[in-house]
Amino acid sequence: MVSVFKVLKRKRNKTITLKQELWIAILTVIIIGFVSSLLISTSSAKEYFTTELRMKNVDNANSLALMLSQMNKDPVEIELLISATFDTGYYHRIELKDPQGDTIIKRIYRGELTLNAPRWFRHLYSLNVAPGIAQVSDGWQQFGTLYVESHSEYTQDALWQSAVHLFYSFLAVAVFACIAGAYFLSKILSPLSDVMKQAVALGEKRFIKSKVPRTYEFAKLVTSMNQLSSRFSRTVKEDRRRLEEMRFKSQHDDLTGLANREYFNATLDTFLQNSQSHGALFLFRVINLDALSDQVGRVEMVSFLRRFSESLVAFLESNEDSFRESQIARMSHVDFLVLFSDVSELKTLSDNVLNIHKQLVAEFAQVELGVSHSCSLIKADDTRGELLTRVDQLLKIAIAQPGCNACINDNVPVHQEHIDADQWRTTIETALKENQLEIALYPVSSFSGSLLQQQISLSLLLNGEKYRFGFYYQWAHRLHLLARLDWSLMKLMILEYGDSEDESILAIELSADTLRDDMAVASILTGLSAYPNLANRLCFEVRAGFAVKEFSLFRSFCSQVHCIGAKVALKRVGAEFTKLTKIQELGLEMIKIDAVYCHNISFSEDNQTFLRGVCSLAHSLGIKVVAEGVKNPSDQAILHSLGFDGLVAIEERVG
């Protein structure tokens, strides 16, 4: 009894779709209608045949009794007439009895009939037909009573043929009803798939809208869900606007719109901590700016500073192939700094920007105006103070002469064994070909110490030594090898974790080169779909800058990833977070705040306010927030109080 109860309970808890339930209901109605129609029709046919057979018995008995009454009552003639009648009809019994009840003559069929109706049908639909009874007279005297009984088996056979015909007729009707039901059911439930997609999206923290269907119940449901999504969209949009205003005001110069001193110092500190000395710093100074204000006017001075800032921005945009990232800031009234990462051809950059500034200054010939600059490559062990002092000393040399001048320091040794691009290409391709690869794990932990996820990167074994991702990234990016490295890392992950039963989340970053390659994305997701356990554990990380620039591509990628059960997170999140216009539709699992915003957070109330708003907005969408590159315990405590969920372990320098 207990086992039966458990089986019933298990069946009751088993999920079933609405379409299946409707099909069960439709088939139940069709089967009940089919069976009941067949039974009712067959029963009606049985009653009809029974009545007809009884009337036949009565008619035949009266006809034969009339003939017997009109003929001579010779026993031989009577027997001949009854025998002839019995032999020519489908009779089971013809019997003539005298008034005392004694049989005068009796004929009964003793043979076996050949019938098509099965035995079970004859037993189920047996016919009890009364015999026809008529009186035979002899003049004015009663001669006897005649009994005529036809074969009911022939009638049962006819009833069987009628039942078979009805069965196939009703079966054809039932099949047609199923086809029509399937058509109308697909029409009725066509909006259901959209409703389900929207419901699943809401469960995945993606607040999307769906088209309102015509079906009243579905329309009310979809309208309510769309209102919820719209409410979230308005809330997110307003919060983003406030956060962007707050961030821009706290991090940018009011006059030029460039980054201010505090933000740039944090950026430079973070770069020096995490880079592998692949960068350069430019220091620009506007000479005799106050003279411009005195001779022409303050309005003209402000206009010049803005034009000068725009010239720097245009210079960076036109030479973006010469570096990976850049950051420009106004440090003082006349000083501007530009930080480059993974820079190449430093002398060319310096000459280009010098020519631009000479053209700009030439427009103010009435004032002895000048723009000079210095630039230096960054050493691996540089501190902010040492680097700023070095470029300042170089600038003093440049401004010692009138006009626009430049002083460059590009003789910093940078890993002589891998200084050549061809050598780097050969080294990386050799590591890929010979499978000299290794997975490096960096735990992402909550403030209580629990593991949120394992951040994964690819280490290369170069000349017997292991080098982390940060060491070879800039060359792999420059040589367009990141997509191959991503695919190699994915294969290595599948090999190592494909059959693992562990449930901890694994985070892997995909490069922009991979995301822009549809075939590469399809190969990764297809290969991963064969390992559903690993897919459910995996979280793909994308840099926030790419998500903003290629939003439609990123949103499509998020949709594909969610289809296989994996997750998506944003990495290096900063100002880009407020530029994601439809973040509520992405279903992000986590965002990782750039170390620039978390560096020395204890001393920046503006950044604290901004990050508190980011955490509040992210948590309202069910997104976890963690910090990158935080070493200072006091900064970690502040981040915890702001609402951060955890920290990323810091990658140690290598090479």
Helices and strands as residue ranges (DSSP letters): H 2-13, H 18-70, H 75-88, E 91-97, E 103-108, H 119-124, E 132-138, E 141-150, H 153-203, H 216-251, H 261-274, E 279-287, H 289-295, H 298-318, G 320-322, E 325-330, E 335-341, H 346-362, E 370-377, H 384-398, E 406-409, G 416-418, H 421-433, E 437-446, E 451-462, E 465-467, H 469-478, H 482-497, E 506-509, H 512-515, H 518-529, H 532-537, E 538-543, H 544-549, H 551-563, E 567-573, G 575-579, G 583-585, E 590-593, H 595-598, G 601-603, H 605-620, E 624-627, H 633-642, E 646-648
